[in-house]
Amino acid sequence: MKHYILLLFSFLMFSAISQTKSGDQKAGETACAVKVNFGSAGGGIDLKTYEEVKKMINDKKLKFTEKNMGREGEKEICLPLHELKKKKKTEFIERLKKTASSGQYVSVSAS
């Protein structure tokens, strides 16, 4: 039961942190088409899934920003996905979601 409560708390915390109001965006900053969040429940992030996601991004030569979110290596990757057309963008996001679902404390949110 503790595990589920911690998972829910982590998800809600990262969801709240990653939400950005349109007025909060700084000049020159690009909106994220998709965000990948890597959380931790006390033992650091899922490095295997993190490396898989980074490989997917690098293989497609996509621009991204990465932000450290916590003391245990929690991260948020923001991908504008301007390089991909609509169909390819949808396919890439689905691949991200599938990869994230096999990871621990990894979430993908598309806007």
DAFEN-V984674 format. One record per residue. N is the residue number from 1. RES is the residue in one letter. BURIAL is # if it has 9 or more other ideal C-beta (glycine too) atoms within 8 Angstrom, else .. Layout:
n->{N:N}
res->{RES:RES}
burial->{BURIAL:BURIAL}
This chain:
n->{1:2:3:4:5:6:7:8:9:10:11:12:13:14:15:16:17:18:19:20:21:22:23:24:25:26:27:28:29:30:31:32:33:34:35:36:37:38:39:40:41:42:43:44:45:46:47:48:49:50:51:52:53:54:55:56:57:58:59:60:61:62:63:64:65:66:67:68:69:70:71:72:73:74:75:76:77:78:79:80:81:82:83:84:85:86:87:88:89:90:91:92:93:94:95:96:97:98:99:100:101:102:103:104:105:106:107:108:109:110:111}
res->{M:K:H:Y:I:L:L:L:F:S:F:L:M:F:S:A:I:S:Q:T:K:S:G:D:Q:K:A:G:E:T:A:C:A:V:K:V:N:F:G:S:A:G:G:G:I:D:L:K:T:Y:E:E:V:K:K:M:I:N:D:K:K:L:K:F:T:E:K:N:M:G:R:E:G:E:K:E:I:C:L:P:L:H:E:L:K:K:K:K:K:T:E:F:I:E:R:L:K:K:T:A:S:S:G:Q:Y:V:S:V:S:A:S}
burial->{.:.:.:.:.:#:#:.:.:#:#:.:#:#:#:.:.:#:.:.:.:.:.:.:.:.:.:.:.:.:.:#:#:#:#:#:#:#:#:#:#:.:.:.:#:#:.:.:#:#:.:#:#:#:.:#:#:.:.:#:.:#:.:#:.:.:.:.:#:.:.:#:#:#:#:#:#:#:#:#:#:.:.:#:.:.:.:.:#:.:.:#:#:.:#:#:#:.:#:#:.:.:#:.:#:#:#:#:#:.:.}
